[in-house]
Amino acid sequence: MKIYKSKYLKHNDDVEQYFINRPDDFLKINVADSHSYKAMCEFLGHSPKREKFEWKNQT
């Protein structure tokens, strides 16, 4: 499991580094944060249809 986590974290870092000089082309969000949905809509150039991400299939 440790190797998978390491590869995952390296991939994320590589992606962030690739876009380091292109902030208008990359958006990093945490879907658990209530403001992330609006940030995503703004990034995509769309008006938000709700206040936050829908949460379906809650258990």
N, CA, C and O atoms as a GROMACS GRO file, in nm:
protein
  236
    1MET      N    1   0.081  -0.120   0.000
    1MET     CA    2   0.000   0.000   0.000
    1MET      C    3   0.085   0.126   0.000
    1MET      O    4   0.048   0.227  -0.059
    2LYS      N    5   0.199   0.120   0.065
    2LYS     CA    6   0.285   0.238   0.076
    2LYS      C    7   0.329   0.287  -0.062
    2LYS      O    8   0.336   0.407  -0.086
    3ILE      N    9   0.359   0.193  -0.152
    3ILE     CA   10   0.405   0.232  -0.286
    3ILE      C   11   0.293   0.302  -0.364
    3ILE      O   12   0.320   0.394  -0.441
    4TYR      N   13   0.169   0.258  -0.346
    4TYR     CA   14   0.057   0.321  -0.415
    4TYR      C   15   0.037   0.464  -0.367
    4TYR      O   16   0.012   0.554  -0.447
    5LYS      N   17   0.048   0.484  -0.239
    5LYS     CA   18   0.033   0.618  -0.183
    5LYS      C   19   0.145   0.708  -0.235
    5LYS      O   20   0.121   0.824  -0.270
    6SER      N   21   0.265   0.656  -0.239
    6SER     CA   22   0.380   0.731  -0.288
    6SER      C   23   0.360   0.772  -0.434
    6SER      O   24   0.385   0.887  -0.472
    7LYS      N   25   0.315   0.679  -0.516
    7LYS     CA   26   0.291   0.708  -0.658
    7LYS      C   27   0.177   0.809  -0.675
    7LYS      O   28   0.184   0.898  -0.761
    8TYR      N   29   0.074   0.796  -0.596
    8TYR     CA   30  -0.038   0.888  -0.600
    8TYR      C   31   0.007   1.030  -0.565
    8TYR      O   32  -0.026   1.126  -0.636
    9LEU      N   33   0.081   1.044  -0.458
    9LEU     CA   34   0.129   1.175  -0.416
    9LEU      C   35   0.226   1.235  -0.518
    9LEU      O   36   0.222   1.355  -0.543
   10LYS      N   37   0.312   1.152  -0.576
   10LYS     CA   38   0.405   1.200  -0.678
   10LYS      C   39   0.329   1.247  -0.801
   10LYS      O   40   0.361   1.351  -0.858
   11HIS      N   41   0.229   1.172  -0.842
   11HIS     CA   42   0.148   1.212  -0.957
   11HIS      C   43   0.083   1.348  -0.932
   11HIS      O   44   0.087   1.436  -1.017
   12ASN      N   45   0.022   1.364  -0.815
   12ASN     CA   46  -0.041   1.492  -0.782
   12ASN      C   47   0.060   1.606  -0.785
   12ASN      O   48   0.031   1.713  -0.837
   13ASP      N   49   0.176   1.583  -0.730
   13ASP     CA   50   0.280   1.685  -0.732
   13ASP      C   51   0.326   1.716  -0.874
   13ASP      O   52   0.346   1.832  -0.909
   14ASP      N   53   0.341   1.613  -0.956
   14ASP     CA   54   0.381   1.634  -1.096
   14ASP      C   55   0.278   1.718  -1.171
   14ASP      O   56   0.314   1.807  -1.248
   15VAL      N   57   0.152   1.690  -1.148
   15VAL     CA   58   0.045   1.767  -1.214
   15VAL      C   59   0.050   1.913  -1.170
   15VAL      O   60   0.042   2.003  -1.254
   16GLU      N   61   0.063   1.937  -1.041
   16GLU     CA   62   0.070   2.074  -0.991
   16GLU      C   63   0.193   2.146  -1.048
   16GLU      O   64   0.184   2.263  -1.084
   17GLN      N   65   0.305   2.078  -1.057
   17GLN     CA   66   0.425   2.139  -1.112
   17GLN      C   67   0.408   2.170  -1.262
   17GLN      O   68   0.456   2.273  -1.310
   18TYR      N   69   0.341   2.083  -1.334
   18TYR     CA   70   0.317   2.105  -1.477
   18TYR      C   71   0.239   2.235  -1.499
   18TYR      O   72   0.266   2.308  -1.594
   19PHE      N   73   0.143   2.262  -1.414
   19PHE     CA   74   0.058   2.380  -1.429
   19PHE      C   75   0.104   2.500  -1.346
   19PHE      O   76   0.030   2.599  -1.336
   20ILE      N   77   0.221   2.494  -1.288
   20ILE     CA   78   0.266   2.598  -1.196
   20ILE      C   79   0.264   2.738  -1.259
   20ILE      O   80   0.234   2.836  -1.191
   21ASN      N   81   0.295   2.748  -1.386
   21ASN     CA   82   0.296   2.877  -1.455
   21ASN      C   83   0.170   2.900  -1.538
   21ASN      O   84   0.164   2.994  -1.618
   22ARG      N   85   0.069   2.816  -1.518
   22ARG     CA   86  -0.057   2.827  -1.592
   22ARG      C   87  -0.175   2.819  -1.494
   22ARG      O   88  -0.256   2.727  -1.505
   23PRO      N   89  -0.186   2.911  -1.402
   23PRO     CA   90  -0.290   2.902  -1.298
   23PRO      C   91  -0.433   2.907  -1.354
   23PRO      O   92  -0.526   2.861  -1.288
   24ASP      N   93  -0.451   2.964  -1.473
   24ASP     CA   94  -0.585   2.970  -1.532
   24ASP      C   95  -0.627   2.840  -1.597
   24ASP      O   96  -0.741   2.826  -1.641
   25ASP      N   97  -0.535   2.744  -1.604
   25ASP     CA   98  -0.563   2.616  -1.669
   25ASP      C   99  -0.577   2.500  -1.571
   25ASP      O  100  -0.597   2.386  -1.613
   26PHE      N  101  -0.568   2.528  -1.442
   26PHE     CA  102  -0.570   2.421  -1.343
   26PHE      C  103  -0.647   2.466  -1.219
   26PHE      O  104  -0.628   2.578  -1.170
   27LEU      N  105  -0.732   2.380  -1.170
   27LEU     CA  106  -0.806   2.408  -1.048
   27LEU      C  107  -0.796   2.287  -0.956
   27LEU      O  108  -0.827   2.175  -0.995
   28LYS      N  109  -0.752   2.311  -0.836
   28LYS     CA  110  -0.744   2.206  -0.736
   28LYS      C  111  -0.849   2.238  -0.630
   28LYS      O  112  -0.847   2.346  -0.571
   29ILE      N  113  -0.939   2.145  -0.606
   29ILE     CA  114  -1.045   2.166  -0.508
   29ILE      C  115  -1.056   2.046  -0.416
   29ILE      O  116  -1.008   1.937  -0.445
   30ASN      N  117  -1.121   2.070  -0.304
   30ASN     CA  118  -1.158   1.965  -0.211
   30ASN      C  119  -1.310   1.963  -0.211
   30ASN      O  120  -1.373   2.057  -0.164
   31VAL      N  121  -1.370   1.859  -0.264
   31VAL     CA  122  -1.516   1.855  -0.278
   31VAL      C  123  -1.588   1.859  -0.145
   31VAL      O  124  -1.709   1.882  -0.142
   32ALA      N  125  -1.519   1.838  -0.036
   32ALA     CA  126  -1.580   1.847   0.097
   32ALA      C  127  -1.596   1.992   0.142
   32ALA      O  128  -1.677   2.020   0.231
   33ASP      N  129  -1.521   2.084   0.083
   33ASP     CA  130  -1.533   2.225   0.118
   33ASP      C  131  -1.654   2.285   0.048
   33ASP      O  132  -1.674   2.265  -0.072
   34SER      N  133  -1.734   2.358   0.122
   34SER     CA  134  -1.859   2.412   0.068
   34SER      C  135  -1.836   2.513  -0.045
   34SER      O  136  -1.922   2.527  -0.132
   35HIS      N  137  -1.725   2.582  -0.046
   35HIS     CA  138  -1.700   2.682  -0.150
   35HIS      C  139  -1.644   2.621  -0.279
   35HIS      O  140  -1.633   2.691  -0.380
   36SER      N  141  -1.608   2.495  -0.278
   36SER     CA  142  -1.546   2.432  -0.394
   36SER      C  143  -1.637   2.423  -0.515
   36SER      O  144  -1.592   2.437  -0.629
   37TYR      N  145  -1.766   2.401  -0.492
   37TYR     CA  146  -1.859   2.390  -0.604
   37TYR      C  147  -1.864   2.521  -0.682
   37TYR      O  148  -1.857   2.521  -0.805
   38LYS      N  149  -1.876   2.632  -0.610
   38LYS     CA  150  -1.881   2.763  -0.677
   38LYS      C  151  -1.748   2.793  -0.746
   38LYS      O  152  -1.747   2.850  -0.854
   39ALA      N  153  -1.638   2.755  -0.685
   39ALA     CA  154  -1.507   2.776  -0.746
   39ALA      C  155  -1.495   2.698  -0.876
   39ALA      O  156  -1.441   2.749  -0.974
   40MET      N  157  -1.546   2.575  -0.878
   40MET     CA  158  -1.543   2.494  -0.999
   40MET      C  159  -1.628   2.557  -1.108
   40MET      O  160  -1.586   2.565  -1.224
   41CYS      N  161  -1.748   2.601  -1.072
   41CYS     CA  162  -1.836   2.664  -1.170
   41CYS      C  163  -1.771   2.789  -1.230
   41CYS      O  164  -1.774   2.809  -1.351
   42GLU      N  165  -1.712   2.870  -1.144
   42GLU     CA  166  -1.645   2.992  -1.191
   42GLU      C  167  -1.529   2.956  -1.284
   42GLU      O  168  -1.512   3.020  -1.389
   43PHE      N  169  -1.451   2.857  -1.248
   43PHE     CA  170  -1.338   2.813  -1.329
   43PHE      C  171  -1.385   2.768  -1.467
   43PHE      O  172  -1.318   2.794  -1.568
   44LEU      N  173  -1.500   2.700  -1.472
   44LEU     CA  174  -1.553   2.648  -1.598
   44LEU      C  175  -1.636   2.752  -1.674
   44LEU      O  176  -1.677   2.728  -1.788
   45GLY      N  177  -1.660   2.867  -1.612
   45GLY     CA  178  -1.736   2.972  -1.678
   45GLY      C  179  -1.886   2.948  -1.678
   45GLY      O  180  -1.955   2.992  -1.769
   46HIS      N  181  -1.936   2.879  -1.577
   46HIS     CA  182  -2.079   2.850  -1.564
   46HIS      C  183  -2.134   2.911  -1.436
   46HIS      O  184  -2.062   2.932  -1.339
   47SER      N  185  -2.263   2.939  -1.438
   47SER     CA  186  -2.329   2.987  -1.317
   47SER      C  187  -2.363   2.868  -1.228
   47SER      O  188  -2.410   2.766  -1.278
   48PRO      N  189  -2.340   2.878  -1.098
   48PRO     CA  190  -2.374   2.767  -1.009
   48PRO      C  191  -2.525   2.746  -1.002
   48PRO      O  192  -2.602   2.841  -1.000
   49LYS      N  193  -2.566   2.621  -0.999
   49LYS     CA  194  -2.708   2.586  -0.988
   49LYS      C  195  -2.747   2.554  -0.844
   49LYS      O  196  -2.865   2.536  -0.814
   50ARG      N  197  -2.649   2.548  -0.756
   50ARG     CA  198  -2.675   2.517  -0.615
   50ARG      C  199  -2.566   2.581  -0.532
   50ARG      O  200  -2.477   2.647  -0.586
   51GLU      N  201  -2.572   2.563  -0.403
   51GLU     CA  202  -2.473   2.622  -0.312
   51GLU      C  203  -2.347   2.537  -0.298
   51GLU      O  204  -2.237   2.591  -0.279
   52LYS      N  205  -2.362   2.405  -0.307
   52LYS     CA  206  -2.248   2.316  -0.290
   52LYS      C  207  -2.272   2.189  -0.369
   52LYS      O  208  -2.379   2.170  -0.427
   53PHE      N  209  -2.172   2.102  -0.374
   53PHE     CA  210  -2.186   1.975  -0.445
   53PHE      C  211  -2.300   1.894  -0.385
   53PHE      O  212  -2.322   1.895  -0.264
   54GLU      N  213  -2.373   1.824  -0.472
   54GLU     CA  214  -2.476   1.732  -0.424
   54GLU      C  215  -2.407   1.612  -0.360
   54GLU      O  216  -2.298   1.574  -0.401
   55TRP      N  217  -2.470   1.556  -0.261
   55TRP     CA  218  -2.418   1.436  -0.197
   55TRP      C  219  -2.523   1.328  -0.209
   55TRP      O  220  -2.620   1.325  -0.134
   56LYS      N  221  -2.500   1.240  -0.306
   56LYS     CA  222  -2.596   1.131  -0.330
   56LYS      C  223  -2.545   1.004  -0.265
   56LYS      O  224  -2.426   0.990  -0.237
   57ASN      N  225  -2.636   0.913  -0.244
   57ASN     CA  226  -2.605   0.782  -0.186
   57ASN      C  227  -2.537   0.794  -0.049
   57ASN      O  228  -2.442   0.720  -0.020
   58GLN      N  229  -2.585   0.885   0.032
   58GLN     CA  230  -2.531   0.898   0.167
   58GLN      C  231  -2.563   0.775   0.249
   58GLN      O  232  -2.673   0.718   0.240
   59THR      N  233  -2.469   0.734   0.329
   59THR     CA  234  -2.495   0.619   0.417
   59THR      C  235  -2.481   0.659   0.561
   59THR      O  236  -2.499   0.576   0.650
   0.00000   0.00000   0.00000
